[in-house]
Amino acid sequence: MATAASSRDLQTLPGGLTQMSDAEFSLYQALIDRLIGIHLVPIKKAMLSGRLAKRLRERKLANFGEYFRLIDDGGEVQERQIAIDLITTNETYFFREPKHFDALRDRLLPPLKGTPVRAWSAACSSGEETYTLAMVLADALGEHASWEILGTDISSRMLATAQRGLYPLERGRLIPHHLLKRFCMRGTGEYAGTFLVNKTLRKHVSFGSINLVQAMPDIGYFDVVFLRNVIIYFDAATKRQVVDAMVERVKPGGWLVVGHSETLVGLPAGLVPILPAIYLKK
């Protein structure tokens, strides 16, 4: 969030509160690390204050300490989920880091034609990555072939958007024209200025809530797992824990894909780098 917007929020809080104290920030640091594995560095205090300020105002709380006590373990579960939704970063868009999708189409999928294919879009945010994967798989394998994609995230708010599949038109600006025309429908009337991912594509996609730093549910195994632009927020120990858990879910011969700004230092056993940010499971 922009610093200016955060400052406006803080100035309107009850009791004249203007900033989160260092002691309060330390409490949130520990809680967020424990709940979702993200360690907020001190420079993120203004961001955290700005994102939570609206909730303090709506709950008529005097300070960030009161809000912390509300969402701490044993507190209000629903409010804690709202806080997690606000805290987690959700920047995403269709065909982000497109070389990964080119490699998927050109190298991984051709040998899999005629066989069931499963893909996992982890930390999928509002679903753009998941539906990008769906477009690529449908284009390469066929709309009626046997393939499915699981999109997961920790934010219930983002998952609700993903399940709907409705986006502002400008969010589709990087979708290749032939795929946009084939898989998306332009909104009219009250939905003018939006597009909807069509049912043919959405029937191959499912969404669910998974916290990557907690015990992994039994979701089966995948030919490709996208874990992009999320482990950068974890400390080294949590990063290794999450990557190890993801590798277990990749089929032999399948791929694990991370973000271009991320590296897997000390590769887990069985992973081989084959392209930038793409790893093969032997």
N, C-alpha and C positions, 0 to 999 in steps of 0.2 A: 504494500500500500504506500502511497505517497506520504512523505513526512508532513506536508502541509495539511492534507486531509486528516491525518492523525491528530495534529495539533488542534484543529477545529473541534473534533470530537471531544478531546480532553477538556477543552475550555468550557464545555457545556455540562460537564458532569456535576452531580449534586455535591455540595460541600466545598466547591471551589478547587477540586483536585486538578493538578496540572501535570503530574507525571507519576510513573510507577517508581517506587523506591528500589534501591539495590537489593534490600532484604526481601522485598516482595518478588522481585525478578528471580532471585535465587530459589524461592519456593516453586515458582512456575517452571524454572529450568529442570528441577528434580522431578516434578510431576510429569512433564512432557517427555522427559527421557525415559521414565518408568513406563508410561502408557504406550508410547509410539516409537521409542528409540531414537528420537531426534534430539540432538544437543544444541540448544540455542546459545550462540556466543553472545557476549555482552552487547555487541553492536546491534543486536536484534531487539533490544529492549524497547526502543521507540516503535518498531513494527508491531511487537506484541501488544503494547499499550494501545496503539491505534486500532488494532483489530478487535480487542476485547472491550473497548470503551463503550460501544453501543449497547453491549449486553449489561454493563453496569448501569447505564442510564435506564434501560428498559426494566431492569430488576430493582431499580431505586436503591442501589447500594452506594455507600459513601466512599469506598476505596477498593483497591485491588486485593487487599487482604481479605475483605469480606467475600469477594467473588471467589478467591482461591478456596476458602473454607466451604463454599457452596459446591464446588466441583471436585474437591479432593476425594480420594478413595473413601467410600462410605457416604458420599454426598449424593447430589441429584444426578442420576445416571443420564437422563435426557439432556440436562444442561451441560454436563461434561461432554456429551457428543457434539452439542452445538459449538462448544469451545474448540474441540478438536477440528471441526469443520472450518472454523475461522482461522485456526493457527496453521493448518497444513497448506503448503503452497500448491496451487492448482493451475500453473501456467501450462497450457497445451494448445495444440492446434492440429488440423488435418495435415498429414504428410510432413510432419516435423522430422528433421534429419532424414531426408528422402533416400539417401544412399542405402540405408538399411532395407527399405522396401524394394529397391532395385535388386539388391542381393537376394532377398527372399524370393522374388519373382524369377530371377534368372538362374539361381544356383540351388536353392533348397527345394523348391516346389516341383520342378520338372521330374525328378526321379520318383516323386510321391504320387504322381497322377494315377488314378485308379485305386488308390488305397485311402482309408479314412485318415484325415489329418486333423490334429488338434493344436491350437495355439492359445497362449495365455498372455494377456495384456495386464501385467501387475502394476499397481499404482496407476490405474487408468484415468483417474480424475473424472472429467465430465464426458469421457467416452470417445473423444476424437481419434485417439490412437487405435482403440478397439475397432472402430468402424473403418479406419484406414486399412487395418489388417484385413478386415472383411472384404473390402473392395478389391484388394490385391489377390486374396484367395479366390474370390468369385471370378475375377478376370482370368486367373491362371488355371484354375481347376474346373470352373464351370459353376453356375449358380445352383445346379441341382446335384452336384457331386456330394460325396460324404465328407464334410468338414464342419468344424465348429470352433468357436472362439469364446473363451471365458475372459471377461473383464472384471477386475477386482480393485477395490479401493477401501480406505478406512473411513472416508467421508460419506455419510449417508446423503448429504445434500448433493454432492457431485454424482453419486450413483443414481439419484432420482432424475437428474438431467440426462445422464447417459441412457437410462432405460427409455426415456421419452424419445431421444434421437432427433430433437428439434433444435436448430441452431440459427443464429443470425447469418444472413447471406455472406457477410464479409468474412466469416469464419471458413468459408469454402473456397477462398480465393486461390489456394494452392492445390486444390483437387484438379487433376487433369480433366479437361473438358469432357472427354468421352465417358469418364467414370462419373462425373457430376451429372451428366445428362442421363446416364443409364441407371444410377442408383439413388438419385435424390429428386425430390419433388418440391417445386417452388410453392411457397405459401401464398394464399390469396385472402382477400377480406381482412379479418382481424389478424391473420397470420402473414400479412404482407411484410416483406423484408426478411423472411426466414426461409429455411428449407428443411425438409423432413427426410431422413434416411428411410428408404422404402421397406416394405414388409418382407420382400423377397430376401433382402440382405439381413434384416433384423431377426429373421427366424433362425439364422445360424448362430446368433449371438446371445449370450446370457451374462448377467451381472450379479455380483455378490460382494459381501463385505468380508475382507480378510485383513487382519493386522499382521504385517510381515514379521514383526518381532515377537509374536506369540506362536504357540504350537500350531503347526500347519494342519488344516483339516484334510481329509482324504478327498482330494479332487482329481486323482488319477495322474496320468503322465502326458507329456506334450512333445510335439515335434519342434516347437519353437516357443521360447519364453522371452518376452520383452520386459526387461527390468530397467527401464531407461529413466535417467534423471531423478533417481530417488536415493540410491545408496550414497550419493554425495553428501547427504544430510546426516549420515550415521557416523559414529566414531569407528575406529578400526575394528574393535571387537564385535560390535553390532553388525558392521558391514560383512565381516567374515561369517557370522552366524546366519545372516539373511542369504548371502550368496550360496553357502553350503546347502541350506534348505531348498533353494531354488534349483540347484544343480541336481538334487535328488529327484526332482520332478521332470527333468529333461530326459527324453528317451535316448539311448545310445544312437549316435549319428545325428542327433538333434542339435539345435542351436540355443545358446543363451546370448541375448543382445542387451548391452548396456548403453548408456548415453555416451556421446563423443567426448564429453568432458570428464568421464569417469574411467578409472582403470582398476583392474583386478590385480593388485600387487600380491605376489605369493599365490599363484593360481591354485584353486582347489584341484585335487587329484582327478585326472581324467579330462580336464579342459585344455583345449589347444586353440590359440588365437589363429583365425583364418583370414580375417579382414579387420579393419579398424573397428573396435568395440563389438566385434562378433566372435563368439567362441564356440568351437565344436566339442561336443561330448563324445569321447572315443568309445 
